[in-house]
């Protein structure tokens, strides 16, 4: 097909939606400015109150001083002010063509509020205060934090930001937060979206888990962790949904410039490389045309050179059986990582009834990796294998989204289109093996043997010959196209009850290509004992490899969904949401080498029910029931026909297909109590139960390839499981203890989970990759008089079953991390900041058996080091 025609077909729906929206938009005259304050009957200002023009997208929220400001068109408009726990203030204004400024003071009477879903568009005016109002009035149980809060923390990746929220834990890669887990479930049970649109994954193996290290936290405005599902949400969210809202165009002008530099206190041995840290960000937000067109442009850059040390141990013939160490494998790794982010958005509001937003997000990670590993045979063996690896890795995310909203008298119509593409390229990963199979062996003590480094050697006075050289190239691309439409019909004038129907179509396609070649007769390349090959000075084995000949596959997934949802506020205290969602899934794949292809399909119904009971305006109970699904990852879905089809997901790790794995289903029950206090305080206590059908566990098989221990990972279903959990979250100003503590805030959460597999009553039975306990605690000091902000943040994750290796359970130890941040306003609009990450440098350990048991065996230890950044920020008023 003609590529131009194909592009036209892909974007033709976008132009159609744009045309329909513009056709429905009315021509309006010059807007007038309505401003004022919102107070209670005693004159106290109300922060975070919503002031909205009924039937339109025009709205604002009050700031700390209770002030609001919004532009309205000429004509007769209806203005509605609402605040949880107060009677709605409803009035009409006649705005003439000559009006330019209208003052309006609103006094609200305390009571319970009859209200449905509250949608507010004045985001920056209230920050974290409005985030809590949104959380309190949402249909489903969720936790919402604003950048006003999380930008105080020393977080670089979004995963690190989310771990501050109740019920959330993360997994780390190379010492940085990468994958998110909600409610103690594995990461593939959590849905990840950006501005409500699902993200593709750049994970050759865990391709159902969204990798969050690619998006920088300073480009995000708001994070929502939605822990209970309603019918208008995707069903593949057993644990929950994490939705990131990137910065959006605002009414008010904004400029932000910041830059910083730092250093890494870890392990650095990369030659001729600047191993420091550089950081920068720029934001420009502005009105472009007469309060009808708004634009945003923001960029971020982060360069980080880090190292890590790993010590590995093998036992017996297959790495896990036996009690004596058969091999010690110390590894030293250096990574020079550059992260780039860019977002742009334009929002059009030609009338109070219509809104269109077009946004673009680009995120990239470029890494240069240098790895040195030495394999030492048994303590009395002369075996020594010195392995040098070097490569460049590129990851990219591109996402375009078009969102449209039309409002009518009692009807709202919204529709959206999005296209997201991720790609990962592994460029010329070269590996050199310098090997001595036998020879004289120094007499090591047991302690010396266990603590050998990659730079130790048994052959200090001789050269070690090159045994083989390998090259690998990888190209992975995953695309997601989504189209959705939602129709909401309000059933009364106050809009407290509504019926919503909608449909959504999601297409996901993945192309995987890999090239691999090995030269077993290199003829040169010997190294001196204790040294490593200089791969930077060697040409690749193949200059321009043909990736079409490797273990390639194509996989596609189409999900068609439709739903019906009814929301009702029965009285001032009780609100409910009931819905049913239908999803049809069609999957197909094809292997390049063997030509093997197959397809399958299935359909499901997913009911959901949410209820909110308000004891009083600041205290409420929530209950939810919903069913959900976790679909099988592509790495498992696509079979492995023979050895040539095995995908090398990571160094010495292969993905092995298993077409017999079934999707995981779950019935979920949630109960939570929320208490909202003054100064944006919050206490939430929740309990939940999840009944899982066909959960999965990762398995690994050990084998020796080219004298190197290698693992083949696959996925299998395990017995049905039950999860019972408890969570506590709080954000509290300490002024209630003593006024002298009014600048201190305590932010934290605790999460406890208990698992039980059916037909397995043993105390150690558990789900894989699911922590039993997690917690974080932060002390935030914010003193505007001293122009100082300080944050001390600690995070804890209990030991976790990772996978089964040749039938033996492999566990990860409990880890405690500590991060620090400081911000000080040097002059008006100019601040200095400092960040210190991983201050505890708590090492990560893997064991055969539970870490706290006497008979467990240590498999590996890893340290990532401490790193810090200092910088300046300019933010004019």
N, C-alpha and C positions, 0 to 999 in steps of 0.2 A: 504494500500500500504506500502511496505517496506520503512522505513524512509530513509535508505541509498539511495535507488533508487529515492526517492522523492528529496533528496538533489542533486543527480546527475542530475535529470531533470531540477532543478532550475538553476544550474550553468553550464549546458552543453553549452548554447549559449555563455557564457563568454569564455570557452575554445576554442570554434570554432572561435570566433573573434580574440582571442590571436593567434591562429594558422595561420589564414589568414593574420594577420598583420605581423607576423614574416616571413611568406613566401614571402611577398611583399617587405620586407626590404633588401636592397642591402648591401653587405659587402664593407666597406670603409676603406681607409688607415688612417694614422696619420693625425690629423687635424693641420692646420696652424692658427696662430692668426692674425687677421686683426684688426688694431686699428688706431685711428686718431681723428680728430675733424671736426665738421660741423659748418660752419660760413656763413654769408651772404657776399655780395660783399664788404661791408664796413669793414669786419673783425669781426663783432659782433658774438659771439657764439649763436647758436640756441639750446635752451633747449627743450627736448622732441621730437626732430626729429627722425623719424623712418629710420633705416638702416636695410635692409632685403635682404637675398639671395632669388631671385625670384624662385618660384616653390618649396619652402621648408618651414620648420618651424623654420629655423634659423633666428634670428633677434635680434636687440637691439635698445634701445633708448638712446639718449644723455642725460647726466646729466647736472647739472648747468653750468659746464665748457665747454659744447659742446662736451665732449669726448665720444667715443663709443669703444666697444671692443667685438669681436665675433670670434668664431672658425669656420673654413670652411674646407671641405675635399679637397684632391688633385683633380685636373681637371679644366676644364673651367667653371667658375661660373659667373652668372649675378648678379650684386649688384645694388639695387635700394634704393636711399635715398629720403625721402619725408617729407614735412613739409607744413602744411596748409598755403596757401598764397604764396608759392614759386614753381618754376618749379621743376619737378622731376629731380634728378641727376641719370643718368642711365649709368652704365659702366660694362665692363667685366674684369675679372681677370683670368690669367692662373696660377694656383697654382700647383707647382711641388711637387713631393714626398719629396724633401729635404727642401722645404720652411718651416720655423717655425714662422717667424714674418714678417708681411707686414704692412708698414705705408701708410696711405691714408688720405690726406686732401681734404675735400669736400667743395666747395664753391657753394652756391645756389643763383639763381636769383629770385628776388621777382616778383610774378605774381599770377594769380589765378591757382588753381590746379585742374586738371581733375583726380578724384580719386573715387573709390568705397569705400567699407567698409575697414577700416584699422584695421588689426589685428597685435598686437605687443606682443612680448614674453619677453621683457627685463624689467619686471615690476619694480623691486626694483631700477633700475637705475634712475628713474625719479619721482617716488612717485606721489604727487598730480599734478605735471605738466603734466605727461603723462595721468593721469585720465581726466584732462580737454581736452587734445588732443583727447582722445578716445571719450569723450562726444561730442566734436565738429564735429568729422567725422563720427559718428554713423548714421545708416540708419534711426532710429527712435529717437524721442525726449526722452532724458533721462538725469538724473543727476548722476554724478559719483564722489564719494569721496574716497580717499585713506587713509589707516591707518596712513600715515604720518601726516594727518590733524586730524582725529577724535581721535587718541590716545592722543592728547593733552587735550581732554575733560574728565570730571569726570564721564564717562558713564560706567555702569556695563553691562547692557543688550543691545542687538542689537537694540531693539525698541528705547531706549534713544539716540543711535547714529543716527538713521534714522530721528528722529524728527528735526535734524538740517538742513534738506534738504527742498527745496521749495515744497510746495504742500502736505506736510506730517504732520499728527498729530498722536498722540498715545493715547491709553487708558492705565490706570495704574491699577495694582492689588497689594494690600498690599503696596502701595507707590512706586512700581517699574514699569518701562515701560514694557508692555506685548504685546499688539496687535497694529498693524499698520493700519492706514487709509490713503489712498491716494486720493487727490482731494475732500476731504470733504465727502466721501462716507463711509458707514459702513464697518467694517473690513472684512466681508465675501465677499466683492466685490474686494478684493485685493489678488493677487496670491503671494505666498511666495515660493522661491526656494533657494537651496544651490548649488552653482556651476552649475546653470542652471537646476537642477533636483528638482522637486516638493517635498516639505516636507509634511509628514503626520501631523495630528493635535492631540494633547493630550487635547481634550476639550470634556467632555461628552455632553455639550450643544452646544457650538459654534464650531462645528466640521468642518466648512469650513474656519475658521480663524486660521492662523498659530501663535502659541504662541512663542514669541521670547525671553522670559526670560530664556529659557533653554540653549541658546548658548551665551557664553561670548564673549564680543567684542574684547578682546585682541588676539583671535584666528582667527580673520577675517582680510583679507588684503584689500579688496575693497568692496564697497557697490554701487549697481546700482539701481536707482529707474527709471523704464521704464514707461513712462506715455502715450505712444501711441503704439499700437500693430502692428506688421507686421505679414505676413502670416505664418512665421516659428515659431511663438510663440503660446502657448496655448491660447484658446479663452476665458477661464474663468478668465478674468482680466478686469472687467469694470472700476475699479478705476485705475489700473495699476499693474505692477509687481515689487516686491522688490527681487532682486537677490543678495545673499551674496556670495562672493568669499573668501573661507578660504585660509589660507597661502598655497603656493605651492612651490615645490622644485625650487631652484635657482642655477644659475651658480656659484655664489660667496659664500664663506663660511660665516656662520653667527651663532653667539651664543648670546642668550639673557637670562638673569636670573634676576628675580625681586621678591621682597617679601615685604609685608607691614602688618601693624596692625593698628587697630583703635578702636573706641568705638561708641556706639549708645546713642544718647541723647534723645531717645524717652521714652516710658513707658515700664519698665521691672519689672515683678514680678515673673518670673519663678524661682523656688527654686533650689538650688544646681546646677546651670547651669552657665557656663562661657558665659557671654553675650557680649563679645567683638567681634571684626571683625579680620579675618585673610585672607590674600590674597597672592597668589604666581603664578608665570608663568615661564616656561622654553621653549626655542626654540633652536633647533639644525638643521641647514641647511647645506648640504654639497654635494660636488661632490663625487660619490662613485666609478666611474670607467671611467677614461680616457675620460672625457667630453662626455660620452654616457649614463651614469646612474647617476641620481641625487636623493637624498633622503631628506626627511623632517620628523622631529618628534617634536611635540609641545604639551605641557600640561598646564593646568590652574586650579587653585583651589581658591574658594572663600567661606568663612564661615561668616555668618552674623546672629546675634541674634537681632531681632527687635520686637517691640511691637506696637500696635495701640489701640486707644480708639475710640469707636463708641457710639453714642447716638441715639436711635431710638424712634419714636413716632407713635402710631396708633390713628386713629380718627374714632369714631362711631363704629358700629357693625362689619364692614368689613375692617377696617383699613384705609379707604379713604373717606367715607361719613361722613358728620357732621363737625362741626367746633371745637368741644371740644375734648381734648386729652382723649382717653379711656385707654391708657396704655403707660408707659415709660419703655424702654428696654435698659439700658446701658450695654455695652459689653467691656471687656478688653481681648486682645489677645496677646500672645507671640508666636513667631515663631523662631526656630533655624534652619537656612537654610544652607545647604552645597551644593555648585555647583562644579562639576568636569567636565573638558573638556579634550579631547585627540584627536589629529589628527595625522595621518601618511600618507605619500604619497611617491610613487616612480615613477619617470618619466624616460622612456627609449627613447633615440634618436640614434638608430644605424646608421641612415643615415640622410641626409638633407631633405629627402622626407617623412619621417615617424616619428610619435611620438605616444607614448602610456603612459597614466597616470593611475595609480591605486591608489585610495585614500580611506581612512577610517576616519570616524568621529564618536566619541562617546561623548555624553553629558548626564549629570545626575544631578538631583536635589533630595536631601533628606531633608525632613522637619519634625521636631517634633513640633506639635502645641498644645497649651494649651489655652483653651478659657473659660472665666468665664462670665456668663450673668445672670442678674436678671430682671425678669418681675414684675413691680409694676403695680397693677390695678389702677383704677381711683383714683383721689386725695382723695376721701372720702371712698375708699375701703381698706379692710384689705388683699386683695389678694397679695401674694408674691410667685413667682416661681423662685427658684435658680437653674440654669442649669450649669453643669460642663461638658466640652467636652475635650477629649484628644485623639490624634491619631498620627500615623506616615504615611507620604505620600511619595511615591517614583515615580519619573518620569524618563524615559530613552529614549534616541534617539540613534539608531545605523544606520549608513548609509555607504554603500559601492558603489563606482562608478568606472566604467571602461570607459575611453574616448580614442578613437583612431582616428588618422588623417593620411590620405595618400594623397600626392600631386603628380600630374602628370603634363604634359606639359600645358594643358589648363583646367584641371579638378581637383577638390578637392573632396575627399570622406571622410566623417566623420561619425562615429557611436558611440553610447554610450549605456551602460547598467547601471542601478542603482537599488539598493534595499535599502529601508529605512523602519525601524520599530520603532514605538514609543509605549511606554507602561506607564500606570499609575496604581499604586496599592495604595489603601487606606487600611491600616492595622489596624484592630480592633479599629475603631472609636467608643469610648465609650461615652455615655451621661448619666448623672445622673440628675434626676429631684427631687428636694426637695421642697415640695409645702405646702403652707397654703392657703386655699381658702377664709377664712373669719376670722375676728377677729377685735380687736380694732385697729384703725388707728391713727397715730400721726397727728397733725394738721400742714400740710406743707403750706407754702406760695406758690404761683404759680411759683415763681422763684426757690425756693428750690425743688419743685416737678420736674420741667423740668431739673434740674441739678443733680439729684440723680446719684450716682456712683454704680457700681456693688457691692461695699463693704459696702454700706449703707444697713440698714435693718429696718423693722418695728417691729422686734421681737428680740431685742438685748439680752434679759434676758431669752430666752427659746430656745429649740432645735426645728429644723424644720425637720419633718420626710421625709424619702425617699418615693417618690410616684411611681417611675418607673425607670428602667435602660434599655438602648438600646445599641445595638452593630450593626455596619455596616461594611462590607468589600466590596471592589470594585476592580475589575480587568478589565482594558480596554486596548485593544491592537489594533493598526491600522498599516497595512502594505501597502506600495506602491512599486510596481515593474514597471519600465519604460524601454522600449527599443525604440531607435530612430535611424534613418539613414537620412543623408542629402547628396545630390549630387549637387555640384556647377559646372557649365560649364561656363568658361569665354569666352566671345564672341569676344574679340580682344586681341592683344598682350599686350597692356598696362593694361589689366585687369580692365578697368573702367566700364565695363558692364558685367552682368552675369545673367544666368538663374539658379534658384535653385528649386529643387523638393525634397520632403522628406515625411516620414511617421513616426508616433509615436503611440505606444500602451501603455496604462497606465491601470494597474490593482490596484484597491484599495479595501481593505477588512478590516472590523472592527468587532471585537468581544467584546461584553459588557457583564460582569457578575457582579451580585450584590447579597450580602447576607444581610438579615436584620432580627433581632430578638428583641423582647421587653419583659421584665419581669415586669408585673404590680403588683407583690406581692413580692417585694424584702425582706421584713421582717427586714431589718437592713439598716444602712447607714445614720442615722440622722446626721445633722450638726448644729452647733451653729449658731444663727442668725448673719449674716455678714460674715460667712465662707462658704467654698465650699468643696465638696467631694474630697477626696484624691484618684483619680482614679489610680494613679501610684501604689498604694498599693493594688488594687483590681484586681483579675483575670478576664479575659474576660468571658462573659456568655458562649461562645462556644470556646474551645481552637483551634480547626481546622475546621472551618466552611466549609460546602459544598456549593460552589458558584453556582453550577449547578441548584439550586432550586429557584433562585431569578428571578427578572424581566430581563431576559437575552434576547439578540437578536444577530443575525448575519446579517450584511449588506455588500453587495458587489457592486462595480461599475467598469465597463469596458468602456474605452474611446478609440476608434480607430480614428486616424486622418491622413489626407493626405493633402498636400498643393502644390501650384505652385506659384512661386514668380519671378518677373522680375525686375531687378535693372539696371538703366541706368543713366550715367552722360552725359547729352545731350550736354553740353558745359562747359566752365570753371565756370559758375555760377549756373547752374541748374542741380539738381539730383532728380530722382524720384524712388519710389518703389511701385509696384502694385502687389497685390496677392489675392488669394482666398484659403480659408481653409475649409475643410469638416471635421465634427466631428460626430461620431455615439456614442451614450451613451446608455448603457444597465445597468439597476439597478435591484437588487433583495434583498429581506430580508426575515427573518424568525424569529418569536417570539417563545421562548422556552416554556413558560407557556401554551399558547393557541394553539400552533402549526400553527398559522396563517402565511401564506406565500404569497408573490406576487412578480411579476416582471413587468417591463415596459421598453420601449426603445423609443428613438426619435433621429432624425438626423437633422443637421443644416448646412447651408453655411454661412461663415463669410468673407465678403470682407474687404480689407484694402487698403489704399492709403496714401503714405507719400511723401512729396515734400520738398526739401531744396533749398532755393534761397540765394546765397551769394552776398551781396552787395559789399563787399571787404573781404580780407582774415580774418579779425577779427570780421566781422559782418554778421549775416545771419538771415533769416526768415525760420520758419518751419511751415508747415501745415499738418494736418493728419485727415483722416477719417477712422474709423474702427467700426465694430459691435462686440459685446461681450455678454457673458452669465454669470449668477451667478446661479449655481445649488443649489437645495434644500438641507439643512443639513440633516444628518442621524437622528438627534434627532427629527426632524419634519417628515421626510419621513417614519420612522418606527412608526406605529400607536400604540396607547395605548388601548389595548383591555378592560382592567378593572383596578381597583385600584392597583392590584398586579403587573401590568406591568409598573407602573409609575417609571421612573428612577430618583433617588435622586441625581441630578447633584451636588448640594452643600447642605450645612446644611440648612434645612427648605425650600429647593427649589427643585421642581420636574420638569422633562421634560414631556410634554404632546404632543403626536403625533397629526399630522393633515395632512392626506394624500391628502387633497384637494389643497394644496399649489402648485403653478406652478413656474417654473424657472423664473428668471428675465432676460430680454433682454434689450440691450441698443444700441442706435446709438450715436456715439461720434464724436465730432468735436473739434480740437485743433489748436490754432495759437500761436506761440511764437517768440519773437525776442531775440537773444543772442548777446552780445557784449563781446568779450574776450580781456582783457587788459594785461598789463605787470605785472610781479610779480604774475602770476597765478590768476589775477583778472578776475571777471566774473560778468556781470549783465544780468539777464534774466527777461523778462516781458511776461506773457502769459495770454491768455483768452481761455475758453473752454465752451462747451455746451454738456450736456448729456441728452438724451431723454429716460427715463426708462419705460419699459413696465412690469407691475406686480411687482413693488417693494414690499418689505415685512416690517412688523413691529412686534416687540415682544409684546405679551400680557401676563398679569399675572392675575390670579384669586386668591382671598384670602379665606382661610378657617382655622379653628382652629383644630389642630391635637394634642391630648395629652396636651391640654391647651396651646399650642404654636402656634402663628401665622405662617402659612405655605402658600407658593405660588406655584401655578402650572403655568409654563411658556410654551408658545407655540408660533407659528409663523403663521401669516396670511398675505395674499396679501392685498395690499391697492391700491388706485387709481394710475393710471399712473402719472409720475412725470417728471418735467423738472428741471434741475440744470444748472445754469449759474454761472461761476466762473472766478476769476481773481487772479493771483499770481505774486509776485515779489520776486526775489532772487538775492542776491549780496554777493560777497566776494571781498573786496577792501582794498588794502594797502593805508594808509593815507598819504603817502609821497607826493601825488599830492597837498595836502594842505600846507604842510611845511616839509622840509627835516628832521626836528627834530622829525617828527612823523613816520619816515620810519620803525620803529620797531612795529608799531601798525597796526592791521588788524581788519576790521569790517565785521562780517559775520552775515547775517540775512535773513529772509524771511517773507513775509506777504501773507495771503491767505484769500480771501473773497468769500463766496458762497451765492447764492440766490436760494431758492427752491420754487417750486409751484406745488401743487397737482392738477390734472385735476378736474374740477367741484368743486373746493374749492378755492374761491377767498379771503378767510380770510388772514390777514397779518401773522397770526401765523402758517399757514399750512407749514409743513416741513417733511423731512424724519427723521426717528428714527436713533439715534446714529450718527448723521451727524452734526458736528460743523459748524456754519455759519462763524466764524472767527477764525484764529489761527495765531500765529506769534512767532518767536524767534529771539533773538538778542544776539550776542556774541562779546565781545571785547577781542582780542588776542594780547598779548604783547610777542614778541619773539626777544630777543637780544642776538646774539651769543657772543658778546664781554663780556657781563656780565654773560653769560652762564645761562640765566634765561628765563623761559617761564611762563606766567601767563594767565589764562583764567577766564573770568567772563561771565556766560551764563544764560540767562533768557528765559523762555518759557511761552507762553500764549495760552489758549484754551477757547473759549467762551462757554456760557451755551448751553446745548445740550439736546434734547428730548431723553430720554433713552428707555421708553416703555409705554404701556398703562396698567394701573392697574384698573381692573373692570371698564373700559371705561374712566378713568381719566388719563390725561397725566402726566407722572412723568419726571421731568427735573433734570439734573445735573448742578450745578452752574459753573460759570467761575472760572478757576484755574490759578494761576501764580506760577511758581516754579523758584528757583534760585540755581545754582550750581557753585562751584569755584574749580579751579585746579591750582597747582603750581609745576614746575619742575626746579631743580637747579643742575648743574653739579658740584659736589664736587671736583672730581679729574677726570683725563682722564679716560673715559669709565665707570665711576661710577657717578650716579645721584641720588638725593633724590627727592621724589615727595610727594605731599599732595593733598587730595581730600576732599571737603565738599559738601554734597548732601542735597537737599531739605531744603536749608537755610531759606526759607520763612515759611516753615511748614504750607502752606496755606491749610486750611481744606477743604475736599470734602463734599458737601452738596447735598441732594436730596429733591426736593419739589414736591408737587402736584400743578401743574401750573408753569408758568415761574417764576424763582427766583426773578426777578425785579418787579413783579406785586404785588399790595397791598393785593390781596385776596389769594395769594399763601400760602400753608401750608408746614412747614418744616417737612420732614419725617425722615431725619437722618443727622448726622454730623460725620466725621471721621478725626482724626489726626494721622499722621504716625511718627512724630518726625524728628529730624535732626541727621545725622550720618556722620562720617568722617574717613579717613584712611591716614596714613603716611607710607612711605616705601622707599626702596633702589632698584635701578636698575643697573645691570652690563651688559654692552653691548660692548665687545671688538671689535676693528676695524678689 
